[in-house]
Amino acid sequence: MASTAVETVFKREDLVVVAALAALAMLAWLSLLGGAGTGMDPFAMSGWLIPVGQPAVPGAAWTPSYWLIAFAMWAIMMVAMMVPSASPAVLLYARVVRHAERQGRASKTPAAIAAFASGYVAVWILFSLLAVVIQWGLERLGAMSAMMSLSAAGLAGGLLIAAGLYQLTPLKAACLEHCRGPASFLAAHWRNGVLGAGRMGFVHGLYCIGCCAVLMGLLFVGGVMNLVWIAALTLFVAVEKLAPFGSAAAKTVAAALIAGGVALIVAGL
């Protein structure tokens, strides 16, 4: 009886895929919560994201341990923020590849699904490397506050305006269209096999980078470890990609970002 119940669950492949994605996102969020400790000030936090040998003041030299922890922080943050909105694409790929397997046109379905998801995550891991370098550069220039946010109102306002303007560009619209239409993406980029699945996931991640990377840059405005800001950006990315009104929401937020940037610059004069 128990064996039959287990088999029944694992025949419901959708449930297994959804559970795996939910577990990955949940672990990432729990890591962020644990890493942030009890406060938003990086010099008052007690979580694991604050390593021994951290810079004593903004602009101080980074130790190897700080580089490693900063990279881990960004990588976990990107998984927590981006996996939820990518779940429909992974789930659709799982259904398609299972159907192909039943017709004898595909094999190693679990490995292919894992490869697709891993390819997607790999793109955001690479983005995390770039983000760490940018954070280091900003700190070296003295542009980051102890709260891990841009200290100059003009610079923060300019980034808000740039993000708002990017929301209105053809590149943003094209990348968002790919993210919002996983069926058409799979049809246009289909590759067989596990390696092909990894390549498809990687390409899908590249479109997602084009759609969301500038928005991720706003973490430097609200605070890199500001959990409220992280959650707000995560929610907006999900709405933008998954909601029927996502394209309209992108334009609405563009106007809000531009207005907020202008207000921040004027307030800093």
N, C-alpha and C positions, 0 to 999 in steps of 0.2 A: 504493500500500500504506500509506504513512504517513498519507495523507488518510483512508483507511478506518479506521485505528486511532484517529485523533483523533475521528472521527465516532462510533465505538463508545463511546469514553469519555464523550463528551458526551451520548450517549443514556442513559447510566446517571446520570440526574439526581441520584439519591440520593447517589452518590459525590461528585458535584460540590458539593452542598450541605454534606455532612459535611466535605469538605476545606476549604471556605470557612470554616465555623464553627470547625474545628480551627485553621486558620491565624489567624483573628481572636483566639481565646483564647490561642494560643501567642505571638503578637506582644505581647499585653497582658502575659502573664507574663514574657516576656523584657524588656519595658520596666520592669516592677516590679523584676526582678532587677538590671537595669542601673542603675535609679534608686536602689536601696537601697545600692549600693556594696558595701562590705565589712563593714559593721557595722550594728547596730540603733540606735545612738545617733545622732540626727539631726545632732548637732554634730561627729560623727566620721566620718560617711559621706562617700563620695567620688563618689556617683552624681549624675545630672542632676537628681534631685528636690530637691537642696539648692541653691537659687539664690543668686546674689550679692545681698547686701542682706537676708539672712534675719534674723529677730529674734536679737539677741545673747543674750538671756535670755528664758525663758518670761514672757509678759505684755507684752513690748515691742511697739511698733507694727509692723504688717505693712507691707512695701513692696508696690507694685503687682506686682513680679516674684514675690514670695512668694505673693500671692493667686493668681496665674496658675498657678504650679507646684503649689500646694496643690490647686487645682481639678483640674489634670491628673492629679495623683497619685490623687485619689479617683475620677475618671472611669475611668482605666485600671484601677484596682483593682476597680471594680464590673464592668467588662467581663470581666476575668479571672475573677472569682468567680462571675458569674451566667450568662454565656453557656453554659458546659458543661451546666448543669442545664436550660437553656431549649432546648437542641438538639433533644430529641424533639418538642417542640411545633412548632418551625420545620420540621423534617423532615416531620412529619405534614401541616402546612399545604402544603408543597411537593408532596406526593403528591396531596392533594385538588385543588389548583388545576391541576395537570397533567392530572388525570383530567377536570376540567371543561373544560379547553382542548381535549382530544381530542374531547370531545362537542360542541364549538362553543359552550360556555357561558362561556368565559373567554378572555382573550388577554393578551399581554405577561407570560407566566409568570415569566421571570427577574426582571422589574421588580417584580412582585407579591411574590415571595419576598424580594427585597431590602428592599422596603417594610415587610413584616411584621417582619423582623429589625430594621430600623432603628427602627420604632416601639417595639419592646421596649427596645432600647438607649437610646432617647431618654428613657424614663422614668427609667432609672438615671443618666443624665447629669443630669437635673433633681434627682434625689436627691443627687447629688454636690454640687450647688450648696448644698443645705441642709446637707449634712455639713460643708462648708467653713465655713459661717457658724457652725455649732455649735462646730466646733474653734476658730475665732477667739474666740467668746464664752468658751469654757472657758479659753483661754489668757489672755484679758484679765482673767478672774477669778482667775488664778493657780492654776487647778485642774489644769493639765496639767504633767507633768514633762518634762524634757529628752528622755525616751524616747518622747514623744508618747503617753503614757498618763495616766490619771487619777492624780493624786498622793495623794489622800485615800482610805484604805482603806474608809472608810464609804461614800463616794460610789460607788466601784467595786463594793463589795458590794451596795449598793442597786440599781445597774444590773443586776447579775447576777440578783438576786431579781426585779426587774421583768421582765427577759427571760424568766425561768423561768415566772413567772405568766402572761405573755402567751402562752406556748406552750400554755397550758391553756384559753384563751378561745375562745368560739364564733367570733369573727372570724378568729382564727388557723386554726381548723379549716376554716372555709368557704373561706378563701383557699388553704389547702394543698390542699383537695379540687379546686379549679379547676386548680392547678398540676400535680397528680397525674393529672388527667383531661383531657388536651388535646383528645381527640375530642369529649367533651361540651362543652367550651368552644367549639370551632369550630362545632359544631352550634347552639349558643345565640347566638353572636355573629357569625355569618357575614355578611360584606359583600363585594360584588363590586368588581372593579376595583383599581387600584393604591392609590388613596386609601383604599378600604375595607380593603385589606390593611394599610396603615399604621395605620389606626384599630384594627384587630383586634390588631395587635402591641402598640400602646400600651395597650389595655385589658388584654391579657394581662400586660403589665408592671406595671400597677396592682395586679392580683391578686398578682403576685410581690412587690411592695412591701409589701402587707398581710401576706404570708407571712414575709418575710425582713428587712424594714427594722429591726426591733428587734434581730435577730441581728447585723446590720451595726453597730449601735450598740456591740456588744461589742468592736469594734476599739479603742474608747477605753479598754477595760479591759486588753486584752493588748498594746496598742501599735499605733498606726495603721500603722506600717511594719514591724511584726514579721512577717516572712515566714512563720514557722512558724505563728503564730496565724492569719494570712490563709489559709494552706493548710488548716488544721484546720477553719475555718469553711466554706471552699469544699467540703471533703469532706462535712461534715455536711449542708449545704444540698442537695448532690447526693443523698445517701442519703435524706434526708427527702422529697425530691420524686420520686425515681426507684425506690427499692427497694420491694419488696413490703411490707416491714415499716416503711416510712417513717413512717406515722402513729404506730405504737408507739414508734419511735425518738424522735419529737418529744416524746412524754410522758416518756420515760426521761431525755432530756436536760434537760427541764424540772425534774425532781427534782434532777438533778445541779447545775444552775445555782442553784437555790434553796439547796441545801445549801452550795455553794461560796460564795455570797453571804453566808450567815449566818456561815460560818467566817471569811470575810475581815473582816466587821464585828467579830466577837468578838476576832479576833487584833489588831485595831487599837485595841481599848479599853485 
